[in-house]
Amino acid sequence: MMVKQEVSMIVSSSPNNGAVNTSADGSYFEIQLQDALAIPAEALNATLSVEEASVWFTTPNIISGKNDKIYITGPSASPLITNRTTLGYPIASTYSMTGISADQSTLSISNLAAGMPLGDFILGDKFRPDSGISNGIEYTIISIITDTVNTKEYIVSGFLENNIPSNTGMFSRLRYNIANNYILTIPQGLYDLNGINQAISRELENAGANSLISLTPDEPTNRVEIRFNYNTVVVNFTYPDTPREILGFNNAIYGPYATVPLNVIAPNIAQFNQVNYYLIHSDLTNKGIRFNNAYNQTIAQVLIDVAPGSQIISKPFNPARINVNELIGAKRNNIRMWLTDDSDNRVNTNGEYWSARLVIRYFKPYLVGSEEVRR
């Protein structure tokens, strides 16, 4: 007579529940059993199944030191401010402003003894008096009439409350859209396109840059678009620690582009789903579930059916039963468990714990009418 026997256990990667020798990424742990797992030597047909598993879908697709950098060149949000002394204006140089319309004025700068710098103001620069009634007001250079070492004359835009008579007061040049190189670091985490776009915007702002780029989805093609907002913006994906594969861009430099704003679509499909499903492994089996033509001690597959950041509760209707006859007649005081992705790479659980409920089944022979059976 054969009697079915079961041994159930819950294994957890949490040290609070007894897990030891846990890996830094949270994928691996061991269990030291106070009471040894012992399957009788006379047992037959021992099988192992994972009846339930709990895994948090938080495995990062942006990993520190691997693909967390964005190399970008573009203008800063703040202008480069240079005062008249640094520009090289002699002390005797004078400037004056005369209104010619409601929002335009003539700016004149002169020095009869010569010595003023050439080309110090270009179109788009701002002239800012640093004293007097127009102190701190910025006037944009919209036209250059004269630029010599003796005389300069510009048309500027901006409200002028009163004409400014000739004076030797301080002034500054404000030059915007100066291209700077930025290396942005995206914190490790599990990102979708909106999340990585927010991270880039935040890091640009923290670095003092303008909103240089934005990422948008091209949903019909499952690709990502980069919107270039300035004609000096360059995104460099030639460095190996960029998320170019996730975003679908090649090992290439994108930009600058003369006409902006401009949308550039990635040549490849985005790959935010770096993990398609999880695999639970254990040394309770020598082989486990066959994976094509290989065995890697897999005891369960955990399908991802939740949103990023959520907990997967896997309760398979028909869990795989794995032959573990190697446990028959043996005693186990230690069990090793580990979690991988569908490519059999150890996963980073991002600080979350995972668990599984294991059931070992086997048949034990009994003699009909024996005392042990009657009990």
SULMOMO-V954382 format. One record per backbone hydrogen bond with DSSP energy under -1.0 kcal/mol. CO is the residue of the C=O (numbers start at 1). NH is the residue of the N-H. If there is no record, write none. Layout:
((CO	NH) (CO	NH))
This chain:
((1	366) (3	364) (5	362) (7	360) (9	358) (11	356) (14	17) (14	19) (15	18) (20	30) (23	26) (25	349) (27	339) (28	23) (29	337) (30	20) (31	335) (37	332) (39	329) (40	43) (44	363) (46	324) (47	361) (48	322) (49	359) (52	357) (53	314) (54	355) (55	312) (56	58) (57	309) (62	189) (63	66) (63	67) (68	186) (70	184) (71	236) (72	182) (73	234) (74	180) (75	210) (80	175) (82	173) (83	87) (84	88) (84	89) (90	93) (94	110) (95	167) (96	108) (97	164) (98	106) (103	158) (104	100) (104	101) (105	156) (106	98) (107	154) (108	96) (109	152) (110	94) (111	114) (122	125) (125	141) (126	174) (127	139) (128	172) (129	136) (132	135) (134	137) (139	127) (140	157) (141	124) (143	155) (146	153) (149	116) (150	111) (151	148) (152	109) (153	145) (153	146) (154	107) (155	142) (155	143) (156	105) (157	140) (164	97) (167	95) (170	130) (171	84) (172	128) (173	82) (174	126) (175	80) (178	76) (180	74) (182	72) (184	70) (189	61) (189	62) (192	196) (193	197) (194	198) (195	199) (196	200) (197	201) (198	202) (199	203) (200	204) (201	205) (202	206) (203	207) (204	209) (205	208) (208	77) (210	212) (212	229) (214	227) (216	225) (218	221) (218	223) (222	270) (223	218) (224	266) (225	216) (226	264) (227	214) (228	262) (230	233) (234	73) (235	254) (241	69) (243	247) (244	248) (244	249) (246	271) (248	268) (250	252) (252	237) (254	235) (262	228) (264	226) (272	274) (278	302) (279	340) (280	299) (280	300) (281	338) (287	297) (291	294) (294	291) (297	282) (298	289) (300	280) (302	278) (307	310) (310	57) (312	55) (314	53) (322	48) (324	327) (325	328) (327	330) (330	39) (332	37) (333	33) (335	31) (336	283) (337	29) (338	281) (339	347) (340	279) (341	344) (345	341) (349	352) (354	13) (355	54) (356	11) (357	51) (358	9) (359	49) (360	7) (361	47) (362	5) (363	44) (364	3) (367	370) (370	374) (371	375))
